Amino acid sequence: MLPIAEHSIDMDAMKPSDKSHEWEKMDESKHSKESMHFDQSERKTRRFISFNLQMVGPRSIVALGDLFFIIVASCVSELLRYRVFPEDFFAYLRAVLITLTVYPTCFYIFDLYNVDRFFRHWEVALRGAIAAVLGYVLVMFLLYFIITDRPYGRVIFAMQMSLIWGMTIAWRWLCARMLKSTLSKKPVLILGADQSGRAMCDLLSSSNSTYDVRGFLDDDPAKLGFKNSPTVLGTCDSLPTIARQTGVETAILAIPRNRSPQLIRKILEAKLNGIEIRDMVDVYEELTGRIPVKYIGDQWLLFADGFYLLHKEYTQKIKRLMDLTISGILLIMTAPLMVLITLGIRLESPGPILYRQTRVGKKEQNFVILKFRTMREDAEDGGVRWASENDPRVTKVGKWLRLIHMDELPQLWNVFMGDMSLIGPRPERPEFVKLLQDEVPYYVVRHSVSPGLTGWAQVNYRYGASVEDAWRKLECDLYYVKNMSFFLDVRIFLRTIGVVLLGDGAR
């Protein structure tokens, strides 16, 4: 019988040795370092992408992509058609330059640089198709009637149009996916968890935003730890610490009023520690193209950048010269169309052709505005009221005129006479102005410029007829008054073409 000792299990051998403990520690340390390296790498990637988005902007990135794809489409269509590049390279280059100018302009006319639309894929595809067809027509017109020293084939430009449409629409779909990715978003903290802070969070949480809200900071002890996506992480004086923990370098101040000296001191200390502090009004304006009327105060209006072109004499003279020139040309060009509209109104219903109405203009001076009559003659027998969608008072001809905004054509005469400008806030009736001045703060600011035939509100907000709609339109009007410039007027003019062609904003 064998000794028991020879068959006994060595229990010491079953215990993990010190060496195995060392290996486990080394493995954990290695895993920790790899995890830390991954986090740092992800943070660097996020910072790089978000920095470029903030510096360049999503719209600019989309526009640069469009230019690239237009060049690619031009080269590919030339090779597909002729198998070689043309011998007259400079003539070909001239055609490409025209294409590079025309197509992005058409895309802008049909609002294809509005990031909000990128997430509505079929609408983007339809608008892109219309813009591409218009671009094709304009390119052919310019090449055939302006540059006549070289023949250009219609087939090659039709191929080019198809490629441009396909590439630029696919590019927008890709951009929409990129904007949804958290890697493309800049992490931020919001200072203030009240209504204004929550409104800021809702705006920043939208799909097209380039910001990623990591949490709130608020000095109210009752709100600490409040989990309502995102969480209130701490007080404002803990901003530097929480910013380091969450990888945040920017904080948005969403306390529009009653900023105590203690709060200002805390925010200043955070700024001196390297935290970028942004005001919610500026961020709101940047993302929406509107001024948030609810969250601004008298001090903001006094000290905000902008408003400096309102009373510059040279800008007023240039704007007036443009109004005279363009309105005069358009009055001549649209005269035959206005004759046809006159016949249509006369044949459908009795009453005057033109509708004259008192409106409030610059410096709250009243003037008489002209429009083609689109309602029954007895439309206001029951009193003055806002027009509404599917208004039963609107005639059949009037419905079509409103759809394509042709009822506004006689206002070109108002522009020519100086009562209005081509671009500016739309004028309202005195009865509505009195109501809105009582309900909407700073409404009087919109009367610091001449009213317009079209404006920033008309190309960015659908027609509305309520006090709430007036708030939203005033936000757009304040943005225009603050940022008024020649280039903004050009942008509005181009976008108005798309609004008219597509019937957007009809009522």
C-alpha distance (Angstrom), angle and dihedral (degrees) to the residues before:
residue distance angle dihedral
M1 . . .
L2 3.71 . .
P3 3.73 119.1 .
I4 3.76 112.7 -96.8
A5 3.77 90.0 -129.4
E6 3.79 90.7 65.8
H7 3.85 91.2 58.4
S8 3.78 99.1 36.9
I9 3.81 117.0 115.6
D10 3.75 115.2 -114.1
M11 3.83 100.2 -126.4
D12 3.77 91.4 -174.0
A13 3.77 89.2 60.0
M14 3.82 89.6 56.6
K15 3.82 92.7 56.5
P16 3.77 117.4 91.0
S17 3.75 109.5 -102.0
D18 3.78 125.0 -130.2
K19 3.77 87.1 -108.1
S20 3.81 92.2 58.4
H21 3.81 89.0 49.7
E22 3.76 88.7 53.9
W23 3.80 91.2 50.7
E24 3.82 90.7 50.6
K25 3.79 91.5 49.6
M26 3.78 90.6 47.9
D27 3.81 90.0 49.0
E28 3.81 91.8 49.2
S29 3.79 90.5 46.8
K30 3.80 90.4 49.1
H31 3.81 91.2 48.4
S32 3.80 90.6 47.7
K33 3.79 91.5 50.5
E34 3.81 91.2 47.5
S35 3.81 89.9 49.3
M36 3.79 91.2 47.7
H37 3.81 90.4 47.2
F38 3.82 90.1 49.5
D39 3.82 91.5 49.4
Q40 3.79 91.1 48.6
S41 3.80 90.9 46.7
E42 3.81 91.6 49.2
R43 3.79 90.5 46.9
K44 3.82 91.0 51.0
T45 3.81 90.7 47.9
R46 3.80 91.7 48.3
R47 3.80 91.1 46.8
F48 3.82 92.1 49.2
I49 3.81 94.6 48.7
S50 3.80 95.8 42.0
F51 3.82 91.6 45.1
N52 3.79 91.6 54.6
L53 3.80 91.8 45.9
Q54 3.80 90.8 50.6
M55 3.81 94.2 45.4
V56 3.80 98.3 42.6
G57 3.80 101.1 23.2
P58 3.83 129.0 -135.8
R59 3.81 92.9 -94.2
S60 3.80 92.5 53.2
I61 3.81 91.3 48.8
V62 3.81 90.1 51.2
A63 3.81 90.7 48.2
L64 3.82 92.2 50.2
G65 3.80 89.1 49.7
D66 3.81 89.9 51.1
L67 3.80 91.4 53.8
F68 3.80 90.6 50.2
F69 3.82 93.8 49.0
I70 3.82 92.3 46.0
I71 3.81 89.3 55.7
V72 3.82 90.6 47.0
A73 3.82 91.7 48.1
S74 3.81 91.0 49.3
C75 3.81 92.2 51.7
V76 3.81 95.1 43.4
S77 3.82 94.0 48.0
E78 3.82 90.4 49.7
L79 3.81 91.7 50.8
L80 3.81 93.8 44.8
R81 3.79 91.3 51.5
Y82 3.81 102.8 39.3
R83 3.84 103.7 13.0
V84 3.84 88.2 -134.7
F85 3.79 137.0 56.4
P86 3.82 115.6 -97.8
E87 3.78 118.6 -92.8
D88 3.80 92.3 -130.8
F89 3.80 94.4 66.8
F90 3.81 95.8 171.8
A91 3.80 92.6 54.9
Y92 3.81 88.5 49.4
L93 3.81 90.5 48.3
R94 3.79 89.8 51.9
A95 3.80 90.3 54.4
V96 3.81 90.9 49.1
L97 3.82 91.2 50.8
I98 3.80 90.4 52.6
T99 3.80 89.3 49.8
L100 3.81 90.8 49.1
T101 3.80 89.1 54.7
V102 3.80 100.5 41.7
Y103 3.82 103.3 45.6
P104 3.84 98.4 50.1
T105 3.82 88.1 47.4
C106 3.81 90.2 53.6
F107 3.80 90.5 46.9
Y108 3.79 89.2 53.4
I109 3.81 92.2 47.7
F110 3.81 89.6 57.1
D111 3.82 93.5 45.2
L112 3.80 95.7 -111.1
Y113 3.80 92.2 145.7
N114 3.80 91.0 61.1
V115 3.81 102.4 109.9
D116 3.83 91.4 -155.1
R117 3.81 89.6 67.7
F118 3.81 94.6 54.4
F119 3.81 90.4 81.2
R120 3.83 92.0 56.3
H121 3.78 95.0 72.6
W122 3.80 101.0 -179.2
E123 3.80 92.6 47.0
V124 3.81 89.4 51.1
A125 3.82 90.2 50.0
L126 3.83 92.3 50.2
R127 3.80 94.7 45.8
G128 3.80 89.2 45.3
A129 3.81 91.3 53.3
I130 3.82 91.9 51.3
A131 3.81 91.1 46.3
A132 3.82 91.4 48.3
V133 3.82 92.6 51.1
L134 3.81 91.0 48.6
G135 3.81 89.1 47.6
Y136 3.80 90.7 51.3
V137 3.82 91.9 51.2
L138 3.81 92.9 48.0
V139 3.81 93.7 46.2
M140 3.80 91.5 50.2
F141 3.81 90.9 47.2
L142 3.80 93.2 50.7
L143 3.80 93.7 45.6
Y144 3.81 96.9 45.2
F145 3.80 100.3 39.7
I146 3.80 103.8 28.3
I147 3.82 105.0 29.5
T148 3.78 102.7 40.8
D149 3.81 102.3 156.0
R150 3.82 95.1 89.6
P151 3.83 130.7 40.9
Y152 3.80 115.7 -121.9
G153 3.79 123.1 -159.8
R154 3.79 119.3 -128.3
V155 3.80 92.1 -146.7
I156 3.79 94.8 60.0
F157 3.81 91.7 49.9
A158 3.80 91.0 47.2
M159 3.82 88.1 54.0
Q160 3.79 88.8 46.8
M161 3.81 90.9 51.0
S162 3.82 92.2 51.3
L163 3.80 92.6 48.7
I164 3.81 92.5 46.9
W165 3.79 91.2 50.3
G166 3.81 94.0 48.5
M167 3.80 95.9 44.0
T168 3.81 97.6 44.5
I169 3.81 93.6 46.3
A170 3.82 91.5 48.8
W171 3.81 87.5 47.8
R172 3.82 90.6 55.6
W173 3.78 91.9 49.0
L174 3.80 89.0 51.5
C175 3.81 90.7 48.5
A176 3.81 89.5 52.0
R177 3.81 90.0 55.5
M178 3.80 90.8 46.9
L179 3.80 91.8 51.5
K180 3.81 90.1 52.4
S181 3.80 90.5 54.4
T182 3.81 114.7 96.4
L183 3.82 88.9 -140.2
S184 3.80 89.1 71.4
K185 3.80 93.9 51.2
K186 3.78 127.4 91.8
P187 3.85 112.2 -130.2
V188 3.82 113.2 -125.0
L189 3.80 141.2 171.5
I190 3.81 122.7 -139.5
L191 3.81 118.3 -137.7
G192 3.79 106.7 -145.8
A193 3.80 127.6 33.8
D194 3.80 98.6 -154.2
Q195 3.80 126.5 106.6
S196 3.81 93.3 -68.2
G197 3.81 91.8 50.0
R198 3.81 92.2 48.8
A199 3.81 90.5 48.3
M200 3.81 89.0 51.4
C201 3.81 90.3 49.4
D202 3.82 91.9 51.1
L203 3.80 90.2 51.7
L204 3.81 93.9 47.3
S205 3.82 91.4 47.1
S206 3.80 92.7 60.8
S207 3.79 117.7 113.1
N208 3.81 95.5 -110.5
S209 3.81 94.9 50.8
T210 3.79 119.3 110.0
Y211 3.81 91.7 -151.3
D212 3.82 131.3 91.4
V213 3.82 112.9 -156.9
R214 3.83 109.8 -142.9
G215 3.80 96.2 -179.0
F216 3.79 149.6 -58.6
L217 3.78 132.2 -83.2
D218 3.80 117.9 -153.7
D219 3.81 134.6 164.3
D220 3.81 93.4 -142.5
P221 3.86 105.6 104.5
A222 3.81 90.7 -152.8
K223 3.81 91.0 64.5
L224 3.82 98.4 50.3
G225 3.79 111.6 118.2
F226 3.79 91.3 7.3
K227 3.80 103.8 156.0
N228 3.74 109.5 -150.2
S229 3.80 99.9 131.2
P230 2.96 108.0 -58.2
T231 3.79 112.2 33.1
V232 3.79 129.4 -125.5
L233 3.80 97.0 -113.8
G234 3.79 101.4 -173.8
T235 3.78 147.4 -54.3
C236 3.79 127.0 -49.6
D237 3.81 93.6 -104.7
S238 3.82 89.1 61.5
L239 3.82 91.3 59.0
P240 3.86 97.2 111.6
T241 3.82 92.6 49.1
I242 3.81 95.8 45.4
A243 3.80 90.9 43.7
R244 3.82 90.0 57.9
Q245 3.81 92.1 46.5
T246 3.81 93.8 50.1
G247 3.81 97.9 38.3
V248 3.80 92.0 -116.2
E249 3.79 124.3 151.1
T250 3.82 99.0 171.8
A251 3.80 132.7 59.0
I252 3.81 125.5 -170.9
L253 3.80 117.0 -144.8
A254 3.82 106.7 -138.2
I255 3.81 97.9 173.4
P256 3.81 101.0 101.7
R257 3.79 97.8 177.0
N258 3.82 140.8 24.6
R259 3.79 95.4 33.0
S260 3.79 104.5 177.1
P261 3.83 122.5 -142.6
Q262 3.82 88.4 -114.7
L263 3.82 90.9 55.7
I264 3.80 92.2 48.0
R265 3.82 90.0 50.4
K266 3.82 92.0 51.2
I267 3.79 92.2 49.0
L268 3.80 91.6 47.3
E269 3.82 90.4 52.3
A270 3.81 89.6 51.6
K271 3.80 91.0 49.4
L272 3.81 90.6 51.1
N273 3.82 86.9 52.5
G274 3.81 90.8 60.0
I275 3.82 101.8 -92.0
E276 3.81 114.5 137.8
I277 3.82 110.1 -131.7
R278 3.80 118.7 -155.6
D279 3.78 129.5 -177.6
M280 3.80 116.8 -123.3
V281 3.81 92.0 -130.6
D282 3.81 91.2 59.5
V283 3.82 92.5 46.9
Y284 3.82 91.4 47.0
E285 3.81 90.3 50.4
E286 3.81 91.5 47.5
L287 3.81 94.3 51.8
T288 3.81 101.3 37.9
G289 3.80 108.5 24.8
R290 3.81 88.4 -124.5
I291 3.82 137.1 103.5
P292 3.85 111.0 -124.5
V293 3.80 100.7 -125.7
K294 3.81 92.9 -170.0
Y295 3.79 93.1 58.3
I296 3.79 104.1 42.8
G297 3.78 128.1 87.5
D298 3.77 137.6 -162.3
Q299 3.80 91.0 -89.7
W300 3.80 91.6 56.9
L301 3.81 91.1 54.3
L302 3.80 90.1 49.1
F303 3.80 98.3 48.5
A304 3.82 106.2 25.5
D305 3.79 118.9 117.3
G306 3.77 114.7 -106.0
F307 3.81 132.5 38.0
Y308 3.81 87.4 100.4
L309 3.83 97.4 117.6
L310 3.80 95.5 55.4
H311 3.78 96.8 95.8
K312 3.81 103.3 18.7
E313 3.79 103.0 130.7
Y314 3.80 96.1 -147.2
T315 3.83 93.0 52.0
Q316 3.80 91.3 49.7
K317 3.82 91.0 50.7
I318 3.81 92.8 48.5
K319 3.80 91.5 47.5
R320 3.81 91.3 48.8
L321 3.81 91.7 48.7
M322 3.81 90.4 52.0
D323 3.81 91.0 47.6
L324 3.81 91.5 52.1
T325 3.80 94.5 46.1
I326 3.80 99.2 43.9
S327 3.82 96.4 39.8
G328 3.83 90.6 48.8
I329 3.81 92.1 51.1
L330 3.81 92.6 45.4
L331 3.82 92.3 48.5
I332 3.81 89.4 56.5
M333 3.82 94.6 43.0
T334 3.82 95.1 47.6
A335 3.82 96.8 42.5
P336 3.86 93.9 99.7
L337 3.81 90.3 47.8
M338 3.81 91.3 50.2
V339 3.81 89.7 52.2
L340 3.83 90.0 55.0
I341 3.81 91.1 47.6
T342 3.81 89.7 50.6
L343 3.82 90.5 54.1
G344 3.82 91.6 48.3
I345 3.80 93.3 51.9
R346 3.81 92.5 45.3
L347 3.81 93.3 49.7
E348 3.81 95.2 48.7
S349 3.80 104.5 46.4
P350 3.80 141.8 0.5
G351 3.77 121.0 -108.0
P352 3.80 138.7 70.1
I353 3.81 121.2 -32.4
L354 3.78 94.7 -139.3
Y355 3.77 125.1 50.7
R356 3.81 114.3 -144.6
Q357 3.76 118.6 -159.7
T358 3.81 136.4 168.8
R359 3.81 114.3 -115.2
V360 3.81 134.5 177.1
G361 3.80 114.8 -110.8
K362 3.79 139.0 177.0
K363 3.82 114.8 -23.1
E364 3.83 87.6 8.4
Q365 3.81 92.5 -71.2
N366 3.80 114.1 153.0
F367 3.80 122.4 -127.6
V368 3.81 137.0 169.7
I369 3.80 114.5 -103.5
L370 3.81 123.0 -155.6
K371 3.80 125.7 -139.8
F372 3.76 137.1 159.2
R373 3.79 107.4 -100.6
T374 3.81 109.4 -105.4
M375 3.83 99.8 167.4
R376 3.77 136.4 64.3
E377 3.80 115.4 -82.4
D378 3.83 91.1 -111.8
A379 3.83 94.2 48.4
E380 3.81 94.9 122.7
D381 3.78 100.9 37.2
G382 3.81 87.7 110.6
G383 3.81 93.0 52.5
V384 3.79 138.6 -86.2
R385 3.79 116.3 -47.5
W386 3.78 139.3 153.9
A387 3.77 119.3 -88.8
S388 3.80 114.2 -113.5
E389 3.79 138.9 -162.9
N390 3.83 112.2 -76.7
D391 3.81 88.6 10.0
P392 3.86 106.9 -172.2
R393 3.82 90.2 -143.9
V394 3.83 91.3 67.1
T395 3.82 116.5 100.0
K396 3.81 123.9 -134.2
V397 3.80 93.2 -106.0
G398 3.79 88.9 42.9
K399 3.81 90.9 54.9
W400 3.81 91.3 57.5
L401 3.79 92.2 43.8
R402 3.80 90.6 53.0
L403 3.79 92.1 46.0
I404 3.81 92.0 61.1
H405 3.83 94.7 27.3
M406 3.80 93.1 -119.0
D407 3.81 90.6 136.1
E408 3.82 86.4 76.3
L409 3.83 95.1 59.9
P410 3.85 95.8 99.2
Q411 3.80 87.7 60.4
L412 3.79 86.8 75.8
W413 3.81 83.2 78.8
N414 3.82 89.5 54.8
V415 3.80 88.2 52.1
F416 3.80 91.9 47.7
M417 3.81 91.4 50.6
G418 3.81 92.9 48.7
D419 3.82 99.9 -112.1
M420 3.79 89.7 113.6
S421 3.80 141.3 16.0
L422 3.79 128.0 -131.6
I423 3.81 90.2 -115.6
G424 3.80 125.3 35.8
P425 3.81 143.8 86.0
R426 3.79 112.8 -43.9
P427 3.84 112.3 -104.7
E428 3.80 118.9 -114.9
R429 3.80 132.6 -153.5
P430 3.84 117.6 -93.9
E431 3.82 91.1 -116.2
F432 3.80 91.8 56.3
V433 3.81 93.3 41.6
K434 3.81 90.7 57.1
L435 3.81 90.5 49.7
L436 3.80 94.1 46.2
Q437 3.80 94.7 46.3
D438 3.81 87.8 58.1
E439 3.81 93.5 46.6
V440 3.82 105.5 32.9
P441 3.83 121.3 54.0
Y442 3.81 119.4 -130.9
Y443 3.81 91.1 12.3
V444 3.81 89.1 138.4
V445 3.84 90.4 66.5
R446 3.81 91.2 76.3
H447 3.82 89.0 63.6
S448 3.81 91.4 64.0
V449 3.83 89.3 86.5
S450 3.79 133.5 44.5
P451 3.81 114.6 -86.0
G452 3.78 115.3 -109.1
L453 3.77 142.5 -135.8
T454 3.80 85.7 -129.5
G455 3.78 132.9 4.5
W456 3.80 148.8 -179.5
A457 3.81 90.8 -83.7
Q458 3.81 92.6 52.6
V459 3.83 94.0 55.4
N460 3.82 95.7 41.5
Y461 3.80 105.2 36.7
R462 3.77 132.0 45.1
Y463 3.78 119.2 -119.2
G464 3.79 114.2 -78.7
A465 3.78 136.4 175.6
S466 3.80 110.5 -159.9
V467 3.78 140.4 80.2
E468 3.82 89.4 -99.7
D469 3.81 90.2 54.1
A470 3.80 88.8 48.2
W471 3.83 88.9 56.7
R472 3.79 91.0 53.7
K473 3.80 93.9 45.1
L474 3.81 90.6 47.9
E475 3.81 88.8 54.8
C476 3.81 87.7 56.7
D477 3.81 92.7 44.1
L478 3.81 91.9 51.2
Y479 3.79 89.0 51.1
Y480 3.80 89.5 53.3
V481 3.82 94.2 47.0
K482 3.82 90.7 48.0
N483 3.82 95.6 46.6
M484 3.80 100.7 30.1
S485 3.81 111.3 154.8
F486 3.79 142.2 137.8
F487 3.81 92.1 -99.0
L488 3.81 92.8 50.4
D489 3.82 88.9 51.7
V490 3.82 89.7 51.8
R491 3.82 90.6 50.4
I492 3.81 91.3 50.8
F493 3.81 91.7 46.8
L494 3.82 91.9 52.5
R495 3.80 93.3 45.7
T496 3.82 90.0 49.2
I497 3.81 89.1 61.3
G498 3.81 89.3 58.5
V499 3.81 92.3 45.6
V500 3.81 91.0 52.4
L501 3.82 94.8 45.3
L502 3.81 93.9 47.9
G503 3.81 96.2 37.9
D504 3.81 92.7 -124.2
G505 3.77 116.3 169.1
A506 3.81 94.1 19.4
R507 3.77 117.1 155.3
